[in-house]
């Protein structure tokens, strides 16, 4: 393993400290709870938007904290859900008079941690709600979940509810909005290589030089099938077509199209993937009204990509276009 690592147990805290040092005017770091938060959070009269999940998926979620996006993120260790007391402490620290919305990607460990953290916060009189995200169409259930996984499409739920929260939406309104965005968002990914968690020091799974995993999860969990390597046109078709047919998206629809790198794929290849996907959608009469190419929800250093589609309406499009300021990029 060749990585910038000191003690693998300190990988996440050292990463979070670096993130806070790079954004001293906008972010604050609470090391006792692995917490990264907006420097001005909680904001009176505004629902605080919080997400967590394991580390290793950066920029999700700690690098999506800022005005117009998350108010805070409480990550666990690499590929591990945060402890429930981290969730509880984060809800307490982010509690405003308008409440706290916890966005949870559908993984069993995360659901348990956030549900228990919510119960503990509610017992202290904090107004809090949990919203699940499950955009991955690859498999019905997985080794990490009951039901579909929550993957890169979670960025669209974050962006929409966070923009609405900035405009003063109530906790109840944000829950309904988040459910609606999640219901029109679909994702699938593929892996060309495995990834290497710092604490393990070796690849998480094995893939032959002539193989790829179709529908892989962001922790390397199995997807739909293991296939022989093919050209880019075939790979994109095998990714995009199941996404399009799942909702289904149809001719005349307007969509947001995201090509998300899994951590080890050059940006040149991501744009190549985007071009193929855009043309296939155009051929089907589907208009790409907004596009996103880059790394949004990675799997450490895994080579591969995922494709996300969101069916747009005027409200969702307007929320995606609202201003946001985060440590890594302007959304």
RODO-2510 file (C-alpha; in nm, 4 decimals, decimal comma):
residues 331
     n   res          X          Y          Z
     1     x     0,0000     0,0000     0,0000
     2     x     0,1365     0,3415    -0,0995
     3     x    -0,0725     0,6188     0,0570
     4     x    -0,0306     0,9417     0,2528
     5     x    -0,1015     0,7734     0,5858
     6     x     0,0566     0,7960     0,9299
     7     x    -0,1432     0,5828     1,1737
     8     x    -0,4408     0,4267     0,9852
     9     x    -0,6546     0,4844     1,2970
    10     x    -0,5870     0,8577     1,2636
    11     x    -0,6565     0,8746     0,8895
    12     x    -1,0048     1,0269     0,9274
    13     x    -0,9226     1,2737     1,2100
    14     x    -0,6147     1,3986     1,0226
    15     x    -0,8228     1,4390     0,7043
    16     x    -1,0915     1,6350     0,8913
    17     x    -0,8350     1,8570     1,0593
    18     x    -0,6845     1,9377     0,7202
    19     x    -1,0264     2,0204     0,5775
    20     x    -1,0963     2,2608     0,8643
    21     x    -0,7530     2,4247     0,8363
    22     x    -0,8127     2,4813     0,4645
    23     x    -1,1460     2,6560     0,5316
    24     x    -1,0900     2,8513     0,8549
    25     x    -1,3538     3,1180     0,7870
    26     x    -1,6408     2,8885     0,6903
    27     x    -1,5979     2,5546     0,8718
    28     x    -1,5472     2,4379     1,2284
    29     x    -1,4148     2,0999     1,3417
    30     x    -1,5243     1,9242     1,6616
    31     x    -1,2754     1,6369     1,6997
    32     x    -1,4605     1,4730     1,9922
    33     x    -1,7402     1,3741     1,7525
    34     x    -1,5681     1,3744     1,4091
    35     x    -1,7920     1,6714     1,3334
    36     x    -1,7438     1,9200     1,0498
    37     x    -1,9982     2,2051     1,0576
    38     x    -2,0653     2,5454     0,9123
    39     x    -1,8921     2,8045     1,1251
    40     x    -2,2229     2,9870     1,1775
    41     x    -2,4406     2,6789     1,2470
    42     x    -2,6992     2,6401     1,3819
    43     x    -2,8798     2,9323     1,2182
    44     x    -3,1855     3,0598     1,4070
    45     x    -3,5142     2,9893     1,2274
    46     x    -3,3524     2,7550     0,9730
    47     x    -3,3701     2,3742     0,9731
    48     x    -3,0187     2,2292     1,0026
    49     x    -2,9351     1,9717     0,7325
    50     x    -2,7015     1,6943     0,8521
    51     x    -2,5546     1,3881     0,6854
    52     x    -2,3011     1,1318     0,7989
    53     x    -2,2153     0,7788     0,6813
    54     x    -1,8694     0,6313     0,6586
    55     x    -1,5578     0,8104     0,5411
    56     x    -1,3892     0,7127     0,2169
    57     x    -1,6558     0,8638    -0,0076
    58     x    -1,5180     1,2169    -0,0163
    59     x    -1,6261     1,4773    -0,1126
    60     x    -1,9392     1,3159     0,0388
    61     x    -2,0171     1,4248     0,3005
    62     x    -1,7711     1,6368     0,4973
    63     x    -1,6692     1,8355     0,1904
    64     x    -2,0336     1,9169     0,1120
    65     x    -2,0717     2,1308     0,4248
    66     x    -2,1368     2,4989     0,3689
    67     x    -2,4040     2,7587     0,3042
    68     x    -2,6704     2,6177     0,0734
    69     x    -2,5614     2,2566     0,1368
    70     x    -2,5076     2,0615     0,4596
    71     x    -2,4940     2,2409     0,7916
    72     x    -2,2869     1,9556     0,9328
    73     x    -2,1514     1,6079     0,8605
    74     x    -2,0543     1,3468     1,1171
    75     x    -1,8574     1,0706     0,9434
    76     x    -1,7536     0,7380     1,0840
    77     x    -1,4252     0,5647     1,0085
    78     x    -1,3531     0,4511     0,6538
    79     x    -1,6554     0,2537     0,5276
    80     x    -1,8054     0,2440     0,8799
    81     x    -2,1195     0,4161     1,0071
    82     x    -2,0679     0,6880     1,2685
    83     x    -2,1328     0,5843     1,6302
    84     x    -2,4850     0,6684     1,7445
    85     x    -2,3486     0,9054     2,0091
    86     x    -2,1769     1,1062     1,7328
    87     x    -2,5150     1,1402     1,5608
    88     x    -2,6794     1,2358     1,8889
    89     x    -2,4138     1,4953     1,9748
    90     x    -2,4303     1,6369     1,6220
    91     x    -2,8088     1,6737     1,6447
    92     x    -2,7709     1,8546     1,9768
    93     x    -2,5024     2,0892     1,8467
    94     x    -2,6969     2,1633     1,5263
    95     x    -3,0385     2,1968     1,6904
    96     x    -3,2150     2,5174     1,5919
    97     x    -3,5659     2,6253     1,6836
    98     x    -3,6754     2,4995     1,3372
    99     x    -3,5324     2,1499     1,3872
   100     x    -3,2758     1,9113     1,2382
   101     x    -3,3080     1,6933     0,9268
   102     x    -3,0814     1,3870     0,9153
   103     x    -3,0197     1,2607     0,5593
   104     x    -2,9237     0,8927     0,5615
   105     x    -2,7997     0,6813     0,2724
   106     x    -2,9722     0,3468     0,3009
   107     x    -2,7159     0,1170     0,4647
   108     x    -2,8092    -0,0957     0,7638
   109     x    -2,5369     0,0398     0,9915
   110     x    -2,6150     0,4009     0,9081
   111     x    -2,9896     0,3506     0,9575
   112     x    -2,9327     0,2016     1,3032
   113     x    -2,6935     0,4781     1,4104
   114     x    -2,9138     0,7611     1,2867
   115     x    -3,2413     0,6144     1,4151
   116     x    -3,0931     0,5683     1,7631
   117     x    -2,9317     0,9127     1,7515
   118     x    -3,2677     1,0603     1,6536
   119     x    -3,4452     0,8874     1,9405
   120     x    -3,1872     1,0150     2,1883
   121     x    -3,2184     1,3702     2,0547
   122     x    -3,5995     1,3597     2,0579
   123     x    -3,5895     1,2465     2,4219
   124     x    -3,4273     1,5822     2,4972
   125     x    -3,6971     1,7746     2,3149
   126     x    -3,5070     1,8346     1,9923
   127     x    -3,7243     1,8431     1,6799
   128     x    -3,5570     1,5989     1,4407
   129     x    -3,6484     1,3865     1,1381
   130     x    -3,4708     1,1174     0,9342
   131     x    -3,4939     1,0931     0,5544
   132     x    -3,3623     0,7825     0,3737
   133     x    -3,1999     0,7956     0,0297
   134     x    -3,1975     0,4821    -0,1909
   135     x    -3,1161     0,5798    -0,5499
   136     x    -2,9064     0,2758    -0,6563
   137     x    -3,0936     0,0617    -0,9107
   138     x    -2,8276    -0,2118    -0,9351
   139     x    -2,9715    -0,4596    -0,6842
   140     x    -3,2905    -0,4879    -0,4787
   141     x    -3,1016    -0,5785    -0,1599
   142     x    -2,7276    -0,6004    -0,0936
   143     x    -2,4815    -0,7384     0,1584
   144     x    -2,4973    -0,4014     0,3389
   145     x    -2,8673    -0,3161     0,3038
   146     x    -3,2288    -0,4145     0,3106
   147     x    -3,3566    -0,2375     0,0025
   148     x    -3,1641    -0,0293    -0,2435
   149     x    -2,8438     0,1491    -0,1499
   150     x    -2,8018     0,5246    -0,1247
   151     x    -2,5146     0,6390    -0,3466
   152     x    -2,4149     0,9439    -0,5547
   153     x    -2,7725     1,0603    -0,6125
   154     x    -2,7786     1,1713    -0,2516
   155     x    -2,6093     1,4940    -0,3661
   156     x    -2,9305     1,5994    -0,5405
   157     x    -3,1376     1,5403    -0,2278
   158     x    -2,8851     1,7384    -0,0226
   159     x    -2,8820     2,0245    -0,2723
   160     x    -3,2595     2,0493    -0,3053
   161     x    -3,3522     2,0304     0,0637
   162     x    -3,0615     2,2537     0,1662
   163     x    -3,1673     2,5217    -0,0826
   164     x    -3,5254     2,4997     0,0436
   165     x    -3,4042     2,5200     0,4039
   166     x    -3,2165     2,8418     0,3221
   167     x    -3,5502     2,9802     0,1948
   168     x    -3,7222     2,8985     0,5231
   169     x    -3,8998     2,5699     0,4525
   170     x    -4,0251     2,3830     0,7576
   171     x    -3,8931     2,0433     0,8702
   172     x    -4,2117     1,8753     0,7490
   173     x    -4,1902     2,0468     0,4086
   174     x    -3,8250     1,9428     0,3710
   175     x    -3,9048     1,5785     0,4453
   176     x    -4,1709     1,5748     0,1730
   177     x    -3,9420     1,7533    -0,0725
   178     x    -3,6549     1,5138    -0,0014
   179     x    -3,8783     1,2125    -0,0558
   180     x    -3,9919     1,3556    -0,3880
   181     x    -3,6376     1,4244    -0,5150
   182     x    -3,5263     1,0778    -0,4045
   183     x    -3,8215     0,9244    -0,5899
   184     x    -3,7069     1,0728    -0,9236
   185     x    -3,3341     1,0005    -0,8811
   186     x    -3,1663     0,6822    -1,0107
   187     x    -2,7994     0,5718    -1,0086
   188     x    -2,5824     0,2758    -1,1049
   189     x    -2,2043     0,2306    -1,0917
   190     x    -1,9313    -0,0019    -1,2128
   191     x    -1,5835    -0,0831    -1,0847
   192     x    -1,2776    -0,1352    -1,3017
   193     x    -1,0550    -0,2004    -0,9979
   194     x    -1,0978    -0,2510    -0,6255
   195     x    -0,9997     0,0021    -0,3584
   196     x    -0,7553    -0,0170    -0,0665
   197     x    -0,8765     0,0991     0,2782
   198     x    -0,5851     0,2344     0,4874
   199     x    -0,6624     0,0065     0,7833
   200     x    -0,6586    -0,3055     0,5596
   201     x    -0,3611    -0,2159     0,3467
   202     x    -0,4600    -0,4382     0,0545
   203     x    -0,7370    -0,4364    -0,2096
   204     x    -1,0845    -0,5039    -0,0723
   205     x    -1,1694    -0,7514    -0,3498
   206     x    -1,0083    -0,8988    -0,6589
   207     x    -1,0942    -0,8214    -1,0189
   208     x    -0,9154    -0,9791    -1,3120
   209     x    -0,7358    -0,7540    -1,5602
   210     x    -1,0057    -0,8352    -1,8152
   211     x    -1,3049    -0,7986    -1,5792
   212     x    -1,5322    -0,5288    -1,4369
   213     x    -1,8094    -0,5394    -1,1768
   214     x    -2,1418    -0,4009    -1,3026
   215     x    -2,3640    -0,2406    -1,0407
   216     x    -2,0992    -0,2399    -0,7680
   217     x    -2,1669    -0,0650    -0,4373
   218     x    -1,9502     0,2181    -0,3114
   219     x    -1,7821    -0,0152    -0,0610
   220     x    -1,7052    -0,2770    -0,3242
   221     x    -2,0093    -0,4869    -0,2438
   222     x    -2,1185    -0,7053    -0,5376
   223     x    -2,3386    -0,5674    -0,8109
   224     x    -2,5496    -0,7319    -1,0798
   225     x    -2,2745    -0,9283    -1,2495
   226     x    -1,9054    -0,9583    -1,3213
   227     x    -1,8391    -0,9024    -1,6923
   228     x    -1,5548    -0,9211    -1,9393
   229     x    -1,3969    -0,5826    -2,0155
   230     x    -1,5452    -0,3984    -2,3136
   231     x    -1,5107    -0,0653    -2,4936
   232     x    -1,6438     0,2599    -2,3438
   233     x    -1,9593     0,2636    -2,5553
   234     x    -2,0565    -0,0779    -2,4177
   235     x    -1,9692     0,0128    -2,0568
   236     x    -2,1781     0,3303    -2,0699
   237     x    -2,4716     0,1515    -2,2310
   238     x    -2,4602    -0,1164    -1,9601
   239     x    -2,4648     0,1571    -1,6948
   240     x    -2,7083     0,4038    -1,8436
   241     x    -2,9783     0,1839    -1,9929
   242     x    -3,0843     0,0204    -1,6617
   243     x    -3,1007     0,3672    -1,5038
   244     x    -3,3177     0,5057    -1,7833
   245     x    -3,5555     0,2095    -1,7793
   246     x    -3,5940     0,1938    -1,4028
   247     x    -3,8110     0,5057    -1,3463
   248     x    -3,8674     0,5034    -1,6473
   249     x    -3,7312     0,8162    -1,8101
   250     x    -3,8925     0,8770    -2,1472
   251     x    -3,8794     1,0998    -2,4538
   252     x    -3,9620     1,4606    -2,3694
   253     x    -3,8204     1,4439    -2,0150
   254     x    -3,5695     1,6973    -1,8852
   255     x    -3,3009     1,5509    -1,6617
   256     x    -2,9914     1,6293    -1,4595
   257     x    -2,7072     1,3945    -1,5606
   258     x    -2,4202     1,3214    -1,3218
   259     x    -2,1101     1,1203    -1,4097
   260     x    -1,9408     1,0493    -1,0775
   261     x    -1,5875     0,9176    -1,0451
   262     x    -1,5212     0,6542    -0,7786
   263     x    -1,1809     0,7961    -0,6839
   264     x    -0,9321     0,6437    -0,9270
   265     x    -1,0586     0,7404    -1,2709
   266     x    -0,9025     1,0320    -1,4658
   267     x    -1,1293     1,3272    -1,5324
   268     x    -1,0646     1,2775    -1,9052
   269     x    -1,2347     0,9371    -1,8890
   270     x    -1,5260     1,0814    -1,6909
   271     x    -1,5891     1,3403    -1,9631
   272     x    -1,5629     1,0670    -2,2267
   273     x    -1,8305     0,8759    -2,0346
   274     x    -2,0406     1,1919    -2,0083
   275     x    -2,0277     1,2499    -2,3838
   276     x    -2,1476     0,8993    -2,4616
   277     x    -2,4264     0,9180    -2,2027
   278     x    -2,5393     1,2628    -2,3239
   279     x    -2,5608     1,1435    -2,6846
   280     x    -2,7516     0,8270    -2,5901
   281     x    -3,0039     1,0358    -2,3952
   282     x    -3,0407     1,2821    -2,6836
   283     x    -3,1060     0,9911    -2,9202
   284     x    -3,3858     0,8814    -2,6833
   285     x    -3,5407     1,2299    -2,6841
   286     x    -3,4306     1,3044    -2,3258
   287     x    -3,2893     1,6539    -2,2694
   288     x    -2,9960     1,7069    -2,0338
   289     x    -3,0810     2,0398    -1,8695
   290     x    -2,8104     2,0233    -1,6020
   291     x    -2,4867     1,8263    -1,5919
   292     x    -2,2295     1,7277    -1,3312
   293     x    -1,8952     1,5605    -1,4071
   294     x    -1,6430     1,4880    -1,1335
   295     x    -1,6138     1,3145    -0,7980
   296     x    -1,9166     1,3444    -0,5700
   297     x    -1,9387     1,0086    -0,3897
   298     x    -1,6208     0,8039    -0,4254
   299     x    -1,4927     0,4695    -0,3010
   300     x    -1,1426     0,5739    -0,1924
   301     x    -0,9145     0,4944    -0,4886
   302     x    -1,1473     0,2641    -0,6825
   303     x    -1,1341     0,3056    -1,0614
   304     x    -1,4823     0,3264    -1,2044
   305     x    -1,7803     0,5559    -1,2372
   306     x    -2,1486     0,5862    -1,1684
   307     x    -2,4225     0,7549    -1,3668
   308     x    -2,7132     0,9369    -1,2011
   309     x    -3,0262     1,0747    -1,3633
   310     x    -3,2787     1,3055    -1,1963
   311     x    -3,6143     1,3763    -1,3604
   312     x    -3,6511     1,7530    -1,3385
   313     x    -3,9457     1,9820    -1,2870
   314     x    -3,9376     2,3583    -1,2414
   315     x    -3,9132     2,3390    -0,8605
   316     x    -3,6299     2,0842    -0,8494
   317     x    -3,4383     2,2626    -1,1248
   318     x    -3,4674     2,5931    -0,9404
   319     x    -3,3418     2,4389    -0,6166
   320     x    -3,0435     2,2794    -0,7939
   321     x    -2,9557     2,6204    -0,9393
   322     x    -2,9651     2,8016    -0,6029
   323     x    -2,6278     2,9339    -0,4782
   324     x    -2,4117     2,7188    -0,2533
   325     x    -2,0670     2,7567    -0,1006
   326     x    -1,8753     2,4501     0,0135
   327     x    -1,5128     2,3767     0,0853
   328     x    -1,4421     2,1824    -0,2317
   329     x    -1,6441     2,3414    -0,5085
   330     x    -1,9422     2,5556    -0,5966
   331     x    -2,2227     2,3157    -0,6778
***
